[in-house]
Amino acid sequence: KQEVTQIPAALSVPEGENLVLNCSFTDSAIYNLQWFRQDPGKGLTSLLLIQSSQREQTSGRLNASLDKSSGRSTLYIAASQPGDSATYLCAVPLNQAGTALIFGKGTTLSVSS
Amino acid sequence: GAVVSQHPSWVICKSGTSVKIECRSLDFQATTMFWYRQFPKQSLMLMATSNEGSKATYEQGVEKDKFLINHASLTLSTLTVTSAHPEDSSFYICSGTGTPKTQYFGPGTRLLVL
């Protein structure tokens, strides 16, 4: 049974710092991996999706890497801003693309100005 | 990207009443819709999978008679929480998958049962 774990559960940093969020999964036979952002009481915003054949994806100040063999993904946030404060979730499909997602518990990030 | 809406965005009800939550795909046909539940400080957990015109498939531990799911059209799925109790208070999020098989999430519905 696939399990997704995120470390740390919470993180507080001053504005401007670069930071790394970690995600691990127990079954390396994943189809893809996705990072989401969730603001308090809100739905999900998709940030990056990495296909199983890819090593990383970048969008602006965000860079996500994927190492299937070790069952790990990292989300790198450069030059953090207070607006980055949110909970970051990683998720993998239950089976192939288009199936339900298995989520980690998330990392709650707080960036202070 | 494609848009999924949910209605209502939040609802407060008395214990014992039933609550219906609608999930609509606004600009694509969602052949499959998923319903998730998120308790405070917990992650999203899949409740059920529904395919248009078919009975929903429920995850282990989710009572199908309590959480009624209807997916009668390619753009609408509903989740009805029957005889709601305080422990059903949660954040319910739906997602829809069309072609290509990318999931699009709704904004969520916060349910508070008093």
Interface residues (C-beta under 8 A of the other chain):
Chain A: V4 G41 K42 G43 L44 S46 L89 A91 L94 Q96 A97 G98 T99 A100 L101 I102 F103 G104 K105 G106
Chain B: G1 Q6 T32 F34 K41 Q42 S43 L44 M45 L46 T49 F91 I93 S95 T97 P100 K101 T102 Q103 F105 G106 P107 G108 R110
